Protein backbone atom coordinates (compact mmCIF):
# COMPACT_ATOMS: atom_id res chain seq x y z
CA UNK A 1 0.00 0.00 0.00
CA UNK A 2 2.87 2.36 0.82
CA UNK A 3 4.51 1.61 -2.54
CA UNK A 4 1.28 2.33 -4.39
CA UNK A 5 0.80 5.55 -2.39
CA UNK A 6 4.28 6.76 -3.39
CA UNK A 7 3.76 5.79 -7.02
CA UNK A 8 0.52 7.76 -7.19
CA UNK A 9 2.17 10.82 -5.65
CA UNK A 10 5.14 10.56 -8.04
CA UNK A 11 2.77 10.31 -11.01
CA UNK A 12 0.87 13.39 -9.88
CA UNK A 13 4.13 15.37 -9.71
CA UNK A 14 5.40 14.19 -13.11
CA UNK A 15 2.05 14.89 -14.76
CA UNK A 16 1.84 18.33 -13.19
CA UNK A 17 5.35 19.19 -14.41
CA UNK A 18 4.21 18.36 -17.94
CA UNK A 19 0.82 20.09 -17.89
CA UNK A 20 0.92 22.70 -15.09
CA UNK A 21 -2.75 21.95 -14.55
CA UNK A 22 -4.57 20.42 -11.55
CA UNK A 23 -4.65 16.62 -11.81
CA UNK A 24 -8.05 14.93 -11.54
CA UNK A 25 -8.78 11.25 -10.89
CA UNK A 26 -9.62 10.52 -14.53
CA UNK A 27 -6.36 12.02 -15.80
CA UNK A 28 -4.33 10.20 -13.18
CA UNK A 29 -6.02 6.86 -13.93
CA UNK A 30 -4.76 7.10 -17.53
CA UNK A 31 -1.19 7.81 -16.38
CA UNK A 32 -0.84 5.04 -13.79
CA UNK A 33 0.73 1.72 -14.87
CA UNK A 34 -1.82 -0.31 -12.86
CA UNK A 35 -5.58 -0.56 -12.67
CA UNK A 36 -7.26 1.45 -9.94
CA UNK A 37 -10.80 2.69 -9.41
CA UNK A 38 -11.47 6.47 -9.52
CA UNK A 39 -12.98 6.23 -6.03
CA UNK A 40 -9.72 4.72 -4.73
CA UNK A 41 -7.75 7.53 -6.37
CA UNK A 42 -9.96 10.09 -4.66
CA UNK A 43 -9.33 8.32 -1.35
CA UNK A 44 -5.57 8.65 -1.87
CA UNK A 45 -6.01 12.26 -2.94
CA UNK A 46 -7.82 13.09 0.30
CA UNK A 47 -5.07 11.46 2.36
CA UNK A 48 -2.40 13.40 0.48
CA UNK A 49 -4.23 16.67 1.03
CA UNK A 50 -4.53 15.88 4.76
CA UNK A 51 -0.77 15.26 4.92
CA UNK A 52 0.06 18.49 3.09
CA UNK A 53 1.45 16.69 0.05
CA UNK A 54 -1.23 17.87 -2.39
CA UNK A 55 -3.42 20.96 -2.48
CA UNK A 56 -6.89 21.48 -3.91
CA UNK A 57 -7.32 25.04 -5.12
CA UNK A 58 -11.09 24.78 -5.56
CA UNK A 59 -13.63 22.26 -4.35
CA UNK A 60 -14.37 20.99 -7.85
CA UNK A 61 -10.79 21.07 -9.17
CA UNK A 62 -8.05 18.47 -9.25
CA UNK A 63 -4.96 18.45 -7.06
CA UNK A 64 -1.52 19.99 -7.40
CA UNK A 65 1.69 19.13 -5.52
CA UNK A 66 2.60 21.40 -2.62
CA UNK A 67 5.97 23.08 -2.23
CA UNK A 68 6.85 20.49 0.42
CA UNK A 69 6.22 17.71 -2.10
CA UNK A 70 8.22 19.42 -4.83
CA UNK A 71 11.23 19.87 -2.53
CA UNK A 72 11.11 16.20 -1.61
CA UNK A 73 10.74 15.20 -5.25
CA UNK A 74 13.75 17.18 -6.46
CA UNK A 75 15.94 16.12 -3.52
CA UNK A 76 15.18 12.51 -4.41
CA UNK A 77 15.59 12.75 -8.18
CA UNK A 78 18.39 15.27 -8.75
CA UNK A 79 21.04 13.71 -6.52
CA UNK A 80 23.79 13.64 -9.15
CA UNK A 81 23.28 17.24 -10.38
CA UNK A 82 24.25 16.05 -13.87
CA UNK A 83 23.47 18.25 -16.85
CA UNK A 84 22.02 16.17 -19.72
CA UNK A 85 22.48 18.78 -22.46
CA UNK A 86 25.95 19.41 -23.88
CA UNK A 87 25.19 22.27 -26.27
CA UNK A 88 24.87 25.85 -25.05
CA UNK A 89 22.19 26.58 -27.64
CA UNK A 90 19.96 23.78 -26.34
CA UNK A 91 20.49 24.79 -22.69
CA UNK A 92 19.55 28.39 -23.53
CA UNK A 93 16.44 27.25 -25.42
CA UNK A 94 15.15 25.08 -22.56
CA UNK A 95 15.95 27.80 -20.03
CA UNK A 96 13.80 30.27 -21.93
CA UNK A 97 10.93 27.78 -22.22
CA UNK A 98 11.02 26.86 -18.49
CA UNK A 99 11.84 30.43 -17.39
CA UNK A 100 15.11 29.39 -15.74
CA UNK A 101 17.83 31.89 -14.82
CA UNK A 102 21.32 30.51 -15.53
CA UNK A 103 24.83 31.56 -14.63
CA UNK A 104 27.84 29.98 -16.33
CA UNK A 105 31.53 30.52 -15.64
CA UNK A 106 34.60 28.75 -17.06
CA UNK A 107 35.86 26.03 -14.74
CA UNK A 108 39.62 26.23 -14.55
CA UNK A 109 42.24 26.45 -11.81
CA UNK A 110 43.54 29.96 -11.27
CA UNK A 111 45.76 29.83 -8.22
CA UNK A 112 47.94 32.68 -6.99
CA UNK A 113 51.46 31.56 -7.98
CA UNK A 114 53.45 34.42 -6.52
CA UNK A 115 53.74 38.09 -5.56
CA UNK A 116 56.48 40.10 -7.27
CA UNK A 117 57.67 43.52 -6.11
CA UNK A 118 58.71 46.04 -8.79
CA UNK A 119 61.00 48.51 -7.05
CA UNK A 120 59.16 50.50 -4.41
CA UNK A 121 56.16 51.30 -6.62
CA UNK A 122 54.22 48.18 -7.60
CA UNK A 123 53.24 44.66 -6.65
CA UNK A 124 52.36 42.14 -9.32
CA UNK A 125 50.04 39.28 -8.35
CA UNK A 126 50.75 36.41 -10.73
CA UNK A 127 47.90 33.90 -11.06
CA UNK A 128 47.86 30.89 -13.36
CA UNK A 129 45.73 32.76 -15.90
CA UNK A 130 45.78 36.43 -14.82
CA UNK A 131 47.97 39.17 -13.43
CA UNK A 132 46.99 42.15 -11.26
CA UNK A 133 49.10 45.23 -10.50
CA UNK A 134 48.79 47.11 -7.20
CA UNK A 135 50.62 50.02 -5.63
CA UNK A 136 53.36 48.78 -3.32
CA UNK A 137 52.86 48.71 0.46
CA UNK A 138 55.10 46.59 2.67
CA UNK A 139 52.26 45.31 4.86
CA UNK A 140 50.18 44.52 1.76
CA UNK A 141 53.06 42.54 0.26
CA UNK A 142 53.40 40.43 3.39
CA UNK A 143 49.64 39.85 3.54
CA UNK A 144 49.40 38.80 -0.10
CA UNK A 145 52.35 36.42 0.10
CA UNK A 146 50.37 34.47 2.70
CA UNK A 147 47.69 33.91 0.05
CA UNK A 148 50.00 32.16 -2.45
CA UNK A 149 48.29 28.93 -3.47
CA UNK A 150 44.75 30.30 -3.00
CA UNK A 151 42.37 30.36 -5.97
CA UNK A 152 41.43 33.72 -7.49
CA UNK A 153 37.85 33.41 -6.22
CA UNK A 154 39.16 32.93 -2.67
CA UNK A 155 41.56 35.86 -2.94
CA UNK A 156 38.72 38.03 -4.26
CA UNK A 157 36.51 37.10 -1.30
CA UNK A 158 39.31 37.77 1.20
CA UNK A 159 40.11 41.11 -0.47
CA UNK A 160 36.51 42.23 -0.02
CA UNK A 161 36.31 40.97 3.56
CA UNK A 162 39.46 42.82 4.68
CA UNK A 163 38.69 46.04 2.79
CA UNK A 164 41.18 45.73 -0.10
CA UNK A 165 38.61 47.23 -2.43
CA UNK A 166 41.00 48.26 -5.22
CA UNK A 167 42.07 44.64 -5.69
CA UNK A 168 38.52 43.38 -5.23
CA UNK A 169 37.11 45.64 -7.96
CA UNK A 170 39.86 44.68 -10.40
CA UNK A 171 39.00 41.04 -9.85
CA UNK A 172 35.29 41.80 -10.11
CA UNK A 173 35.83 43.37 -13.51
CA UNK A 174 37.55 40.17 -14.67
CA UNK A 175 34.75 38.10 -13.14
CA UNK A 176 32.12 40.10 -15.06
CA UNK A 177 33.93 39.37 -18.32
CA UNK A 178 33.86 35.60 -17.68
CA UNK A 179 30.30 35.13 -16.38
CA UNK A 180 27.60 34.25 -18.93
CA UNK A 181 24.02 35.11 -17.92
CA UNK A 182 21.06 33.38 -19.56
CA UNK A 183 17.52 34.74 -19.15
CA UNK A 184 18.24 37.49 -16.57
CA UNK A 185 14.63 38.64 -16.97
CA UNK A 186 13.55 35.64 -14.86
CA UNK A 187 15.42 36.77 -11.74
CA UNK A 188 14.52 40.43 -12.37
CA UNK A 189 10.83 39.47 -12.33
CA UNK A 190 11.31 37.60 -9.06
CA UNK A 191 13.05 40.63 -7.56
CA UNK A 192 10.23 42.90 -8.69
CA UNK A 193 7.63 40.72 -7.00
CA UNK A 194 9.65 40.09 -3.82
CA UNK A 195 11.43 43.30 -2.92
CA UNK A 196 12.63 41.98 0.44
CA UNK A 197 14.50 39.13 -1.22
CA UNK A 198 15.79 41.40 -3.97
CA UNK A 199 17.29 43.83 -1.46
CA UNK A 200 19.48 41.10 0.06
CA UNK A 201 20.24 38.81 -2.87
CA UNK A 202 19.48 39.97 -6.40
CA UNK A 203 22.77 41.78 -6.97
CA UNK A 204 24.84 38.68 -6.21
CA UNK A 205 22.71 36.71 -8.69
CA UNK A 206 22.81 39.22 -11.53
CA UNK A 207 26.54 39.95 -11.11
CA UNK A 208 27.45 36.27 -10.80
CA UNK A 209 29.01 36.30 -7.31
CA UNK A 210 26.59 33.60 -6.14
CA UNK A 211 28.15 31.03 -8.46
CA UNK A 212 31.40 31.32 -6.50
CA UNK A 213 29.78 31.51 -3.08
CA UNK A 214 27.73 28.30 -3.36
CA UNK A 215 29.18 24.78 -3.26
CA UNK A 216 27.54 22.08 -5.37
CA UNK A 217 24.00 21.23 -4.27
CA UNK A 218 20.31 22.09 -4.28
CA UNK A 219 19.07 25.31 -2.64
CA UNK A 220 15.64 26.50 -1.54
CA UNK A 221 14.43 29.24 0.84
CA UNK A 222 15.71 31.26 2.67
CA UNK A 223 18.47 31.80 0.07
CA UNK A 224 15.70 31.92 -2.53
CA UNK A 225 12.12 33.14 -2.29
CA UNK A 226 9.59 30.48 -1.30
CA UNK A 227 8.50 28.46 -4.30
CA UNK A 228 11.89 28.60 -6.05
CA UNK A 229 14.89 26.32 -6.32
CA UNK A 230 18.51 26.67 -7.44
CA UNK A 231 20.92 23.99 -8.55
CA UNK A 232 24.68 24.58 -8.43
CA UNK A 233 26.90 22.08 -10.25
CA UNK A 234 29.68 21.65 -12.79
CA UNK A 235 29.22 20.57 -16.40
CA UNK A 236 30.68 20.53 -19.90
CA UNK A 237 29.04 22.80 -22.48
CA UNK A 238 30.28 23.08 -26.06
CA UNK A 239 33.22 20.90 -24.93
CA UNK A 240 34.25 23.43 -22.25
CA UNK A 241 34.08 22.75 -18.48
CA UNK A 242 31.96 25.31 -16.62
CA UNK A 243 30.54 26.12 -13.23
CA UNK A 244 26.77 26.33 -13.56
CA UNK A 245 23.89 27.64 -11.46
CA UNK A 246 20.27 27.23 -12.52
CA UNK A 247 17.38 28.92 -10.71
CA UNK A 248 13.66 28.69 -11.35
CA UNK A 249 10.20 28.01 -9.95
CA UNK A 250 10.16 24.75 -8.01
CA UNK A 251 7.23 23.43 -10.05
CA UNK A 252 8.99 23.85 -13.40
CA UNK A 253 10.68 20.91 -15.07
CA UNK A 254 14.37 20.89 -14.10
CA UNK A 255 14.54 17.31 -15.46
CA UNK A 256 14.62 18.79 -18.97
CA UNK A 257 18.14 20.01 -18.16
CA UNK A 258 19.35 17.65 -15.43
CA UNK A 259 19.42 13.86 -15.17
CA UNK A 260 16.60 12.61 -12.94
CA UNK A 261 17.08 9.31 -11.13
C-alpha positions in Angstrom: 0.0 0.0 0.0 2.9 2.4 0.8 4.5 1.6 -2.5 1.3 2.3 -4.4 0.8 5.6 -2.4 4.3 6.8 -3.4 3.8 5.8 -7.0 0.5 7.8 -7.2 2.2 10.8 -5.6 5.1 10.6 -8.0 2.8 10.3 -11.0 0.9 13.4 -9.9 4.1 15.4 -9.7 5.4 14.2 -13.1 2.1 14.9 -14.8 1.8 18.3 -13.2 5.4 19.2 -14.4 4.2 18.4 -17.9 0.8 20.1 -17.9 0.9 22.7 -15.1 -2.8 21.9 -14.6 -4.6 20.4 -11.5 -4.7 16.6 -11.8 -8.0 14.9 -11.5 -8.8 11.2 -10.9 -9.6 10.5 -14.5 -6.4 12.0 -15.8 -4.3 10.2 -13.2 -6.0 6.9 -13.9 -4.8 7.1 -17.5 -1.2 7.8 -16.4 -0.8 5.0 -13.8 0.7 1.7 -14.9 -1.8 -0.3 -12.9 -5.6 -0.6 -12.7 -7.3 1.4 -9.9 -10.8 2.7 -9.4 -11.5 6.5 -9.5 -13.0 6.2 -6.0 -9.7 4.7 -4.7 -7.7 7.5 -6.4 -10.0 10.1 -4.7 -9.3 8.3 -1.3 -5.6 8.7 -1.9 -6.0 12.3 -2.9 -7.8 13.1 0.3 -5.1 11.5 2.4 -2.4 13.4 0.5 -4.2 16.7 1.0 -4.5 15.9 4.8 -0.8 15.3 4.9 0.1 18.5 3.1 1.4 16.7 0.0 -1.2 17.9 -2.4 -3.4 21.0 -2.5 -6.9 21.5 -3.9 -7.3 25.0 -5.1 -11.1 24.8 -5.6 -13.6 22.3 -4.3 -14.4 21.0 -7.8 -10.8 21.1 -9.2 -8.1 18.5 -9.3 -5.0 18.5 -7.1 -1.5 20.0 -7.4 1.7 19.1 -5.5 2.6 21.4 -2.6 6.0 23.1 -2.2 6.8 20.5 0.4 6.2 17.7 -2.1 8.2 19.4 -4.8 11.2 19.9 -2.5 11.1 16.2 -1.6 10.7 15.2 -5.3 13.7 17.2 -6.5 15.9 16.1 -3.5 15.2 12.5 -4.4 15.6 12.7 -8.2 18.4 15.3 -8.7 21.0 13.7 -6.5 23.8 13.6 -9.2 23.3 17.2 -10.4 24.2 16.0 -13.9 23.5 18.2 -16.9 22.0 16.2 -19.7 22.5 18.8 -22.5 25.9 19.4 -23.9 25.2 22.3 -26.3 24.9 25.9 -25.0 22.2 26.6 -27.6 20.0 23.8 -26.3 20.5 24.8 -22.7 19.6 28.4 -23.5 16.4 27.2 -25.4 15.1 25.1 -22.6 15.9 27.8 -20.0 13.8 30.3 -21.9 10.9 27.8 -22.2 11.0 26.9 -18.5 11.8 30.4 -17.4 15.1 29.4 -15.7 17.8 31.9 -14.8 21.3 30.5 -15.5 24.8 31.6 -14.6 27.8 30.0 -16.3 31.5 30.5 -15.6 34.6 28.8 -17.1 35.9 26.0 -14.7 39.6 26.2 -14.6 42.2 26.4 -11.8 43.5 30.0 -11.3 45.8 29.8 -8.2 47.9 32.7 -7.0 51.5 31.6 -8.0 53.4 34.4 -6.5 53.7 38.1 -5.6 56.5 40.1 -7.3 57.7 43.5 -6.1 58.7 46.0 -8.8 61.0 48.5 -7.0 59.2 50.5 -4.4 56.2 51.3 -6.6 54.2 48.2 -7.6 53.2 44.7 -6.6 52.4 42.1 -9.3 50.0 39.3 -8.4 50.7 36.4 -10.7 47.9 33.9 -11.1 47.9 30.9 -13.4 45.7 32.8 -15.9 45.8 36.4 -14.8 48.0 39.2 -13.4 47.0 42.1 -11.3 49.1 45.2 -10.5 48.8 47.1 -7.2 50.6 50.0 -5.6 53.4 48.8 -3.3 52.9 48.7 0.5 55.1 46.6 2.7 52.3 45.3 4.9 50.2 44.5 1.8 53.1 42.5 0.3 53.4 40.4 3.4 49.6 39.8 3.5 49.4 38.8 -0.1 52.3 36.4 0.1 50.4 34.5 2.7 47.7 33.9 0.0 50.0 32.2 -2.4 48.3 28.9 -3.5 44.8 30.3 -3.0 42.4 30.4 -6.0 41.4 33.7 -7.5 37.9 33.4 -6.2 39.2 32.9 -2.7 41.6 35.9 -2.9 38.7 38.0 -4.3 36.5 37.1 -1.3 39.3 37.8 1.2 40.1 41.1 -0.5 36.5 42.2 0.0 36.3 41.0 3.6 39.5 42.8 4.7 38.7 46.0 2.8 41.2 45.7 -0.1 38.6 47.2 -2.4 41.0 48.3 -5.2 42.1 44.6 -5.7 38.5 43.4 -5.2 37.1 45.6 -8.0 39.9 44.7 -10.4 39.0 41.0 -9.8 35.3 41.8 -10.1 35.8 43.4 -13.5 37.6 40.2 -14.7 34.7 38.1 -13.1 32.1 40.1 -15.1 33.9 39.4 -18.3 33.9 35.6 -17.7 30.3 35.1 -16.4 27.6 34.2 -18.9 24.0 35.1 -17.9 21.1 33.4 -19.6 17.5 34.7 -19.2 18.2 37.5 -16.6 14.6 38.6 -17.0 13.5 35.6 -14.9 15.4 36.8 -11.7 14.5 40.4 -12.4 10.8 39.5 -12.3 11.3 37.6 -9.1 13.0 40.6 -7.6 10.2 42.9 -8.7 7.6 40.7 -7.0 9.7 40.1 -3.8 11.4 43.3 -2.9 12.6 42.0 0.4 14.5 39.1 -1.2 15.8 41.4 -4.0 17.3 43.8 -1.5 19.5 41.1 0.1 20.2 38.8 -2.9 19.5 40.0 -6.4 22.8 41.8 -7.0 24.8 38.7 -6.2 22.7 36.7 -8.7 22.8 39.2 -11.5 26.5 40.0 -11.1 27.4 36.3 -10.8 29.0 36.3 -7.3 26.6 33.6 -6.1 28.1 31.0 -8.5 31.4 31.3 -6.5 29.8 31.5 -3.1 27.7 28.3 -3.4 29.2 24.8 -3.3 27.5 22.1 -5.4 24.0 21.2 -4.3 20.3 22.1 -4.3 19.1 25.3 -2.6 15.6 26.5 -1.5 14.4 29.2 0.8 15.7 31.3 2.7 18.5 31.8 0.1 15.7 31.9 -2.5 12.1 33.1 -2.3 9.6 30.5 -1.3 8.5 28.5 -4.3 11.9 28.6 -6.0 14.9 26.3 -6.3 18.5 26.7 -7.4 20.9 24.0 -8.5 24.7 24.6 -8.4 26.9 22.1 -10.3 29.7 21.6 -12.8 29.2 20.6 -16.4 30.7 20.5 -19.9 29.0 22.8 -22.5 30.3 23.1 -26.1 33.2 20.9 -24.9 34.3 23.4 -22.3 34.1 22.7 -18.5 32.0 25.3 -16.6 30.5 26.1 -13.2 26.8 26.3 -13.6 23.9 27.6 -11.5 20.3 27.2 -12.5 17.4 28.9 -10.7 13.7 28.7 -11.3 10.2 28.0 -10.0 10.2 24.7 -8.0 7.2 23.4 -10.0 9.0 23.8 -13.4 10.7 20.9 -15.1 14.4 20.9 -14.1 14.5 17.3 -15.5 14.6 18.8 -19.0 18.1 20.0 -18.2 19.4 17.6 -15.4 19.4 13.9 -15.2 16.6 12.6 -12.9 17.1 9.3 -11.1 
